[in-house]
């Protein structure tokens, strides 16, 4: 493989040169450099063609992806191909990762290594989500990335801990590894996969990547994000000191067992090694544990029973909605850690503040309503899957401290039942008070306190 030196210029396929100014990191099949092109910084991925099964197929797929364009702007998509070197080497330019985005691998570890500019000394810097809200939003964004990819008729061939970049403050994501994305139905993978993300049938060599194997990868990615561990790594795996090819085939393929399989306790998490998984398994509500159990028991070896993107979104939208921040003391946690004053009111176990809920006509759960809580398009419009666009927000009355209302942040007119018993029009930008008999007509969806 030709390693490129700082200052080296790489010719692009359709003209121009990109100058190497630094290095980002080395992968199994490539090196990623920093390159200057047209006055901007880019990431240049340069392949070790000796480690590619079929370099020409990789090159052809890259050109096809560039021509098709990204499913949306959340994908760090290949932009410009380089010319091929005399030995067949090639690469492509893509946009740089913004500084505000962290590697998923660093979030999973809880820290990253940073070098001080003045001394060059390496230090650990904590990397963690700023809130439960940002974490669940990141999970929702990962689900949506797979949804967009599949809607475009494409599928992943390879994914690992470097596959996602996440803004830990907002939950926004960027999808990496886009050179390993191909059209659905591509017979042979371009590169090998990574155990822990690969569906068992891929580990066993019995299938080719497709949307069904992607759904296993999605479940594994979400488990790693929410539980900080591997869904198949328990005491069976730990007992093998070295995971060679035979052991990987057994633990991640032929004899794979979910760490919390209700019918098989042979691969439970090990205290002192899998403490995060054990801790978070006790933290999340039952409906979250149930969907992961389904994904890694029924869906483990039966691709037809894997959890699809719609089911994941429903669960994660609920989890985000049921993340309560007490308006009095600031205690923040999932709703099941709050007491129930009655069937429609939560009570903070710390300060005893009562938190009402909205019962949406299309939901099976009640949505807690507290200062700062937001309603999204998918909450109030049953035909919407948009979990990012805010259409309503709980705000405090500017003139009366401690009194709250809901502001219409959408572009549609709502109707709300006031204390006079009459439904009044609520225009965009306007609001209405929260009270015990409140009813809201969003259109198709109705809600009541």
Secondary structure, 3 states (H helix, E strand, C coil): CCCCCCCCEEEECCCCEEEEEEEEEECCCEEEEEEEECCEEEEEEEECHHHCCCHHHHHHHHHHHHHHCCCCCCECCCCEEECCCCCCCCEEEEECCCCCCEEHHHHHHCEEEEECCCCCCEEEEECCCCCHHHHHHHHHHHHHHHHHHHHCCEEECCCCHHHEEECCCCCCEEECCHHHEEECCCCCCCCCCCCCCCCHHHHCCCCCCCHHHHHHHHHHHHHHHHHCCCCCCCHHHHCCCCCCHHHHHHHHHHCCCCCCCCCCCCCCCCCCCCHHHHHHHHHCCHHHHHHHHHHHCHHHHCHHHCCCHHHHHHHHHHHHHCEEECCCCCCEEEHHHCEEEECCEEECCCCCCEEEEEEECCCCCEEECCCCCEEEHHHHCCCCCCCCCEEEEEEECCCCCCCEEEEECCCCCEEEECCCCCEEEECCCCEEECCCCCEEECCCCEEEC
